[in-house]
């Protein structure tokens, strides 16, 4: 009897097989209800999908009869090929973009991402986030080179330039950002985390939200052009809700002048931060354009 392949399934069933594979790889577990809710199918159809998936990849899933959940095995091998950009989009949008990217209706081009995380690293971190587990990682920092860290990740962060995981660092006893592309190895730590210290509700900068006020650069020759860029009326500002933990990334990505006197070149920095001294009392602006220690000094 010839071997069955994913391509032999109908397009709709192949989409559901991909969902099983995706959730198993990046979440570590999957249930029939995941398919029922996502695709609006009957539980009996979901059962048939899992039966077919286990025929296609018999070593990928273990069924937990107590919790009624399929769990990823240590020898899991993905059934589908994953594009990094598509995978990151799926994680960001809640696994809702499906197996195949939609065809472009018109010709569109975009600047390519120059760095994207290794998919196995991304999968390991995302599973740890979902399960609330710690990881032992090899990590290379610009300041200190390579070291071994124990982290408890709780979120992924897209800075617009690269992907981080926000995590409690047991080595330093504080929440920090770890660039995914700098993680060289990952190993699960099967111990209970200290939820009173290491879980996301304890991350003050993550949970502290503020509103940044951005204005057209006061020294711009033609402020109206900047107002048109951002859909602003004359004299109007942009109000941006942001987490304290990620504010610096936003300001750097959008090239916002954060100097106290808007001294940066307005041809390069078209926006300026209102009241940078006040913002600096709530947010670490070390990476923000134009910020200096003097900004916070009287």
N, C-alpha and C positions, 0 to 999 in steps of 0.2 A: 504494500500500500504506500503510495507516495507521501512524503512528509508534507504536513499542512504548513502554510505560511500566512503571515498577517495579510498579505495581498489577496488571499483567497476569500477573506471576509468581505461583507458588503461595506460600502463607505461609512455608513452610520455605525456599524459594529466596530469597524476599524478605529473610528473616533473614540469609542468607549474602551477599546483595548488600550489605546494610547493613554486614556485617562487613568486606567488601572496602573499602567507602567509608570506614568509620571508621578502619581501620588505615592506609589511604593518607593520609587527612587528618591524623591525629594521630601516626602513626609515620613516615610518609614512604615506606613500602614495604610490600608484602604478597606472600605466596607461596601456591601451591596447598597446601603443607603446613599453612599456618595454618588453612585451611578443613578439611582432612582431620583435623587434631588437634582442632579446636574442635567439629566436628559429627559426627565419626566416619563420614565419607562416603568413597567411593572416589575416587581421583585423577581418574578420568574424569569423575565428577560435578563435581569442582572445576573441571576444565577447561571444562565447559559453563557453569558459573557465571561464569567470567572472560570467556568468549565473549559471554554475554548482557550482562555489565556493560559491556564495550567497545562493544557495540551501543548501549546506553543512554547512555553517556558516552564517546564515541570519543576525546576529547582529554585524558582524565584520567590515563591510564597509559602508560608506556613500558616495554617489556619488555627487561630486561638479559639477553641470551642467555648471557653468561659466568657470571653469578652465579645465573641462573634465578630472577629476582625481578622483580616489577612495581614500578616506581618512580613516585612522584608527579611529574607534569609541572608546569612553572611556570604553566600556565594552568588548573590543576585547579579545578573547580567542584563542590562537594558535590552528590551525587545526592539526598541526603535532607536533611530539615530536622532540626536538632539542638536539643534542649532543653538548656540549660546545666547544670541540676541533674543531669539524666540522664547527660550527657556526663562530668561530674566523677565521678559514681558509677561509670561504666564504666571510667574511667581508674584509679580507686582499687581496683576489684575485678578488674582484669585483663581488661577488655573482655568480661566474662562476663554482663552483664545484658541484652544483646539489644536488638532494635529497639524494641520497645514495652514501656513500664513495665507491670508486672502490675496488674490491677484490684484495688482494695481489697476485702478480704473483709468488713471492718466499717468503720464511719465512723471516720476518724482525722484529726486536724488537728495541724499543727506550726507553730511560729513560722517565718515566711519568712526566707530569707537576704536581707539588705538590700543586699549587694553581691556580684556575681559577675563573674568575668573575661570579657572579650571573647573569643569563641570563636576568632577568628583569631589573637589573641595567644596563647591557650592552645595552639592547634595549632602555632604557630611554635616556642614554647618546648618543647613535648613532642617535636617532631621533632628539635630540637637535642639534647635529653637522650638520645634513642634513638641518634642518630648520633654523639654525642660531639663536637659542633661548638660553635664560639663564635658569639655573636650580638652585633651592634651594636644597642643599644636607645636610644630616648629614654625618659628616666625622670624622674619628678617626685617629689622627696622633700620631706617636711615641713620639713626643716631648710634645704635648699639650693635648692629649686625645681627647674627642669628642666635636665637636662644630658644629654650623650651618654656612654654607658658601653659598654665591651666586657666581656661576661660569658661564662663557660663554665658553663651550668647543668647540674646533675647529678640533681636531684630536685625533685618538687613537695611542698609542705607545706600541709596543711589545719590551721590553728590553731583551728578551730571558729568563728572569726569571719570569716576571709578566707583566701585562697589566696596562697601565696608560691612562688617558686622559690628553691631554695638553689643558689648559684652562686659561682664564683670571679670576683671583680671585678678586672679588669686595671688599672683606674684606681687602686685602693687597695691592690692586691697582697695581698688576703686574701679569705677566703670570707665572704659576706654573704647576707642574705635580701632578696629583691626582691618587693614586693607586685605581683601580676599586674595589678591594676586601675590601677596607677600607671605601667605601661609604655605609652607613647604610640605607639611604632613599633618594628618589628623588621626586621633585615636579616641574612641569613646571611653569615658570614665563612668563606670557603673556604680556611682555612689549617690546618695541623696544630696541635693544642693541645700544650702542654708537659705531658705526663702526669705528670712528676715534680713538678710544681708545681700544675697547674690541675685535675687529675682528682680524683674523690671520695675515693680512698684517702688523699689528702693533707689532707683536711678533718678536723682533729683533733676539733673539737667535734661534728661529725656522727658520727664513729666512736667517740667516747667515750660509753659508756652507763653510767648509774648508776641506782640505785634510790632514789626519793623515799619517805619515810615520812610519811604524812598521818594526822592524828588528829582526832577530834571536838574542836571548839574548847574549850579548857580552861575558858573562862568561860561556856560555854553553860548556860542554865538547865535545859534538858532534853536532856542528851546522848543519852539513849536514842532520841529521835526521829531524831537524826543517825545513830546506829548502825543503826536500821531502814532509813534511806535507802540506806545502803551495804552492808547485809547483814553488819554487824559484830557479833561477840559483845562483851559488856562488857570494856573494856580492850584490845580488839583495834584494830590500826591497818591502814591501807591501804598496801600496798607497790606502787609504780608504777614499772616499768622505763621509762626515758625517755632519749632522746639529750640530751646537754648542749646541743646547738644548739636544741632545742625545749622545754626544761624550763620556761623563763619563760612561754611561751605557755600551757602546760598549767596552770601555777599561776594565771595571770591568768584563764583561761577558767573554772576551777572556783572562783574566789574564795577562794584559800587564803591565810590570814594568814601572812605570812612575816616579821613583825616579831620581834625577839629575845625579847620578853616577851608575845607574843600580845595586843597592846594594841588591835587593831581590834575593831569592834562585832561580837559573835558573832551577832547577829540577821541581819547582812548577810554575814559571813564565817563559815560554819559549820565549816570545816576549818582546821587549822593545820599548818604544816610543822615536823616534828621537826628540831631542830638546824639552824636556818637559817644559823648562822655556819659550820658545817662544809660545808653544801651550797654556800654562796657562794664557797668556795675552789675549787670545781670548775665552777661554772656562773655565767654572768652573770645575776644576778637583778634587773637594773635595772628591768624592767617588772613584777616580781612585787609583789602587794599588800603594803604595809607595809614593803617593803625600803628601807633607807637605807644610806648609806655607813657609818654608825656600827655597823651590824650586824656588819661584818667587823673592826671595830677592838676591841682589848682594852680 
